[in-house]
Amino acid sequence: MAVRAVAVLGAGRIGRQIALAFALGGHPTLLVDVKERAGVERAALFADARREIARDLALMADRTGLDGLAPCDFVQEALPELLDLKRDVFRRLAGRLAPDAILASTSSTISPAHLVDAVERPERFLVAHWLNPAHIIPLVEVVPSARTSEDVVTRTLTLLERLGKVPVRCGDSPGFIGPRMQALLMNEAVRLVEEGVASPEDVDRAFKAGMGFRYAQVGIFEFIDWGGVDILHRASRFLAEALGDARFKPARLVEEKIARNELGPKTGRGFFDYSGDARDRFETAKVRALLRQLKRERA
């Protein structure tokens, strides 16, 4: 995807980070403030933005609002998570973007279906959810609406890959992937503190030295398989009974895997296929990755 220039709508923290990511990728980038501000306040905002992202970057800060976006092939909205605000700005973009420009929202919770009817060209709109800090975290969740052109999805994935990001396509569901999983994890951590199981410091220490360390190299489904789907099944049933909380019950798909004896590498299939020498290659690769990570952390 050849991109002449990129615009990021919203000059707050996440907007600055996304602008920096595009600029580091070699794209002329407009950082656009869409909020009505007094001249002194706007000047202070962009002075702060320049201090934050000025690393020998040719980053252009547009202080006049939404005019001047016609040269931009990709426009990334990075406004606060307020439905009415986003929809209002999208309506104001009508007639200001090039006909083939892609418009992406960085929404983390608002469904594309709730935004798309405010867009002039719905087939050119999708969500591209960057994780904070956006210029560092590789993941970007790409969420098309039912009206998004497949070409637009492909072009967005390609652009993000060229930036060095790891774009993951997912369906239009509340919370997408990251925020949905993260909300459960964070609330469970708080419950551990509420119940006196551990202090916030020890919960964080345990996470960084255990799950955080492991999941940096081993995906969740990879680990379910590696440990055994049957282990997850038994642990889930025990926790549901011991804690008296149905949220720990095994997922339906786990029950189906148990019934089919698809338990992971030890049975040749779990969520992934381990036929032939795939089991040895998988386990060897994961052990080596974990050892490399341990060596880096101890260096």
BELJOMO-V863532 format. One record per residue. N is the residue number from 1. RES is the residue in three letters. SS is DSSP state (hx for helix, st for strand, lp for the rest). PHI is phi in whole degrees, -180 to 180 (none if undefined). NEAR is the number of other ideal C-beta (glycine too) atoms within 8 Angstrom. Layout:
# BELJOMO-V863532
<<N;RES;SS;PHI;NEAR> <N;RES;SS;PHI;NEAR>>
This chain:
# BELJOMO-V863532
<<1;MET;lp;none;7> <2;ALA;lp;-82;4> <3;VAL;lp;-119;9> <4;ARG;lp;-76;7> <5;ALA;st;-158;11> <6;VAL;st;-123;15> <7;ALA;st;-118;13> <8;VAL;st;-118;16> <9;LEU;st;-93;13> <10;GLY;lp;121;13> <11;ALA;lp;-101;11> <12;GLY;lp;-79;9> <13;ARG;hx;-60;6> <14;ILE;hx;-68;12> <15;GLY;hx;-63;14> <16;ARG;hx;-63;13> <17;GLN;hx;-66;15> <18;ILE;hx;-68;15> <19;ALA;hx;-59;14> <20;LEU;hx;-62;14> <21;ALA;hx;-62;13> <22;PHE;hx;-66;14> <23;ALA;hx;-64;14> <24;LEU;hx;-64;9> <25;GLY;lp;-81;9> <26;GLY;lp;90;4> <27;HIS;lp;-99;10> <28;PRO;st;-55;9> <29;THR;st;-129;13> <30;LEU;st;-96;14> <31;LEU;st;-103;15> <32;VAL;st;-112;13> <33;ASP;lp;-94;13> <34;VAL;lp;-102;10> <35;LYS;lp;-85;4> <36;GLU;lp;-70;2> <37;ARG;lp;-138;8> <38;ALA;lp;-68;5> <39;GLY;hx;-56;6> <40;VAL;hx;-66;6> <41;GLU;hx;-66;8> <42;ARG;hx;-67;11> <43;ALA;hx;-62;9> <44;ALA;hx;-66;8> <45;LEU;hx;-60;11> <46;PHE;hx;-76;13> <47;ALA;hx;-64;8> <48;ASP;hx;-66;8> <49;ALA;hx;-63;12> <50;ARG;hx;-64;10> <51;ARG;hx;-62;7> <52;GLU;hx;-75;7> <53;ILE;hx;-119;13> <54;ALA;lp;-80;8> <55;ARG;lp;-132;5> <56;ASP;lp;57;3> <57;LEU;lp;-103;9> <58;ALA;lp;-87;5> <59;LEU;st;-103;12> <60;MET;st;-96;8> <61;ALA;st;-105;10> <62;ASP;st;-86;12> <63;ARG;lp;-98;7> <64;THR;lp;-108;5> <65;GLY;lp;104;7> <66;LEU;lp;-97;11> <67;ASP;lp;-74;7> <68;GLY;lp;86;8> <69;LEU;lp;-91;14> <70;ALA;lp;-56;7> <71;PRO;lp;-74;7> <72;CYS;lp;-89;14> <73;ASP;lp;-86;12> <74;PHE;st;-136;14> <75;VAL;st;-119;15> <76;GLN;st;-108;13> <77;GLU;st;-78;14> <78;ALA;lp;-135;12> <79;LEU;lp;-85;12> <80;PRO;lp;-56;6> <81;GLU;lp;-77;6> <82;LEU;lp;-124;7> <83;LEU;hx;-57;8> <84;ASP;hx;-63;6> <85;LEU;hx;-64;9> <86;LYS;hx;-62;15> <87;ARG;hx;-62;10> <88;ASP;hx;-63;9> <89;VAL;hx;-66;13> <90;PHE;hx;-61;14> <91;ARG;hx;-65;8> <92;ARG;hx;-69;9> <93;LEU;lp;-78;14> <94;ALA;lp;-55;6> <95;GLY;lp;80;5> <96;ARG;lp;-102;9> <97;LEU;lp;-103;13> <98;ALA;lp;-62;8> <99;PRO;lp;-56;5> <100;ASP;lp;-103;6> <101;ALA;lp;-71;12> <102;ILE;st;-92;13> <103;LEU;st;-113;13> <104;ALA;st;-121;13> <105;SER;st;-102;13> <106;THR;lp;-93;13> <107;SER;lp;-53;11> <108;SER;lp;-101;10> <109;THR;lp;-136;7> <110;ILE;lp;-80;11> <111;SER;lp;-65;8> <112;PRO;hx;-55;16> <113;ALA;hx;-63;8> <114;HIS;hx;-88;7> <115;LEU;lp;-114;18> <116;VAL;hx;-65;12> <117;ASP;hx;-75;5> <118;ALA;hx;-95;9> <119;VAL;lp;-101;12> <120;GLU;lp;-64;7> <121;ARG;lp;-123;9> <122;PRO;hx;-59;10> <123;GLU;hx;-71;8> <124;ARG;hx;-108;12> <125;PHE;st;-117;18> <126;LEU;st;-159;15> <127;VAL;st;-98;14> <128;ALA;st;-126;15> <129;HIS;st;-91;14> <130;TRP;st;-90;13> <131;LEU;lp;-95;9> <132;ASN;lp;-81;8> <133;PRO;lp;-79;7> <134;ALA;lp;-65;12> <135;HIS;lp;-83;8> <136;ILE;lp;-117;5> <137;ILE;lp;-67;8> <138;PRO;lp;-68;6> <139;LEU;st;-68;10> <140;VAL;st;-133;13> <141;GLU;st;-87;13> <142;VAL;st;-107;16> <143;VAL;st;-127;14> <144;PRO;st;-77;12> <145;SER;lp;-89;13> <146;ALA;lp;-65;6> <147;ARG;lp;-103;7> <148;THR;lp;-75;15> <149;SER;lp;-67;7> <150;GLU;hx;-64;6> <151;ASP;hx;-63;6> <152;VAL;hx;-65;14> <153;VAL;hx;-61;13> <154;THR;hx;-62;8> <155;ARG;hx;-64;10> <156;THR;hx;-67;15> <157;LEU;hx;-60;11> <158;THR;hx;-65;9> <159;LEU;hx;-61;11> <160;LEU;hx;-66;12> <161;GLU;hx;-62;10> <162;ARG;hx;-68;8> <163;LEU;lp;-80;10> <164;GLY;lp;88;6> <165;LYS;lp;-85;10> <166;VAL;st;-116;7> <167;PRO;st;-77;13> <168;VAL;st;-125;9> <169;ARG;st;-82;8> <170;CYS;lp;-143;9> <171;GLY;lp;-77;4> <172;ASP;lp;-79;9> <173;SER;lp;-138;8> <174;PRO;lp;-53;6> <175;GLY;lp;84;10> <176;PHE;lp;53;13> <177;ILE;lp;-103;9> <178;GLY;hx;-59;12> <179;PRO;hx;-60;11> <180;ARG;hx;-66;11> <181;MET;hx;-70;8> <182;GLN;hx;-66;8> <183;ALA;hx;-62;9> <184;LEU;hx;-65;8> <185;LEU;hx;-63;8> <186;MET;hx;-64;8> <187;ASN;hx;-66;8> <188;GLU;hx;-67;8> <189;ALA;hx;-62;10> <190;VAL;hx;-65;8> <191;ARG;hx;-63;8> <192;LEU;hx;-59;10> <193;VAL;hx;-72;12> <194;GLU;hx;-56;6> <195;GLU;lp;-84;6> <196;GLY;lp;76;4> <197;VAL;lp;-70;5> <198;ALA;lp;-160;7> <199;SER;lp;-82;6> <200;PRO;hx;-55;6> <201;GLU;hx;-64;6> <202;ASP;hx;-74;8> <203;VAL;hx;-62;12> <204;ASP;hx;-64;8> <205;ARG;hx;-64;8> <206;ALA;hx;-63;10> <207;PHE;hx;-66;10> <208;LYS;hx;-66;8> <209;ALA;hx;-85;7> <210;GLY;lp;-114;8> <211;MET;hx;-62;7> <212;GLY;hx;-60;9> <213;PHE;hx;-62;12> <214;ARG;hx;-69;10> <215;TYR;hx;-75;10> <216;ALA;lp;-68;6> <217;GLN;lp;-120;8> <218;VAL;lp;-122;10> <219;GLY;lp;-65;6> <220;ILE;hx;-62;6> <221;PHE;hx;-68;8> <222;GLU;hx;-61;11> <223;PHE;hx;-73;11> <224;ILE;hx;-56;13> <225;ASP;hx;-63;14> <226;TRP;hx;-62;12> <227;GLY;hx;-74;8> <228;GLY;lp;116;12> <229;VAL;hx;-59;15> <230;ASP;hx;-67;8> <231;ILE;hx;-67;8> <232;LEU;hx;-60;12> <233;HIS;hx;-61;12> <234;ARG;hx;-67;8> <235;ALA;hx;-63;8> <236;SER;hx;-65;12> <237;ARG;hx;-64;10> <238;PHE;hx;-63;8> <239;LEU;hx;-64;10> <240;ALA;hx;-60;13> <241;GLU;hx;-77;7> <242;ALA;hx;-67;6> <243;LEU;hx;-94;7> <244;GLY;lp;62;5> <245;ASP;lp;-136;7> <246;ALA;hx;-67;5> <247;ARG;hx;-67;5> <248;PHE;hx;-90;8> <249;LYS;lp;-60;8> <250;PRO;lp;-59;10> <251;ALA;lp;-66;6> <252;ARG;hx;-57;6> <253;LEU;hx;-66;6> <254;VAL;hx;-64;12> <255;GLU;hx;-59;10> <256;GLU;hx;-66;8> <257;LYS;hx;-64;12> <258;ILE;hx;-62;12> <259;ALA;hx;-62;6> <260;ARG;lp;-93;6> <261;ASN;lp;58;6> <262;GLU;lp;-100;10> <263;LEU;lp;-103;11> <264;GLY;st;126;14> <265;PRO;hx;-55;12> <266;LYS;hx;-68;6> <267;THR;hx;-114;9> <268;GLY;lp;92;8> <269;ARG;st;-157;9> <270;GLY;lp;-134;14> <271;PHE;lp;-81;8> <272;PHE;lp;-125;9> <273;ASP;st;-95;6> <274;TYR;lp;-121;12> <275;SER;lp;-69;6> <276;GLY;lp;66;3> <277;ASP;lp;-97;5> <278;ALA;hx;-62;10> <279;ARG;hx;-62;9> <280;ASP;hx;-62;7> <281;ARG;hx;-65;8> <282;PHE;hx;-64;13> <283;GLU;hx;-67;10> <284;THR;hx;-63;8> <285;ALA;hx;-63;8> <286;LYS;hx;-71;12> <287;VAL;hx;-63;8> <288;ARG;hx;-62;8> <289;ALA;hx;-63;10> <290;LEU;hx;-66;12> <291;LEU;hx;-66;8> <292;ARG;hx;-62;8> <293;GLN;hx;-65;11> <294;LEU;hx;-61;9> <295;LYS;hx;-63;8> <296;ARG;hx;-63;7> <297;GLU;hx;-70;7> <298;ARG;hx;-90;5> <299;ALA;lp;-70;4>>
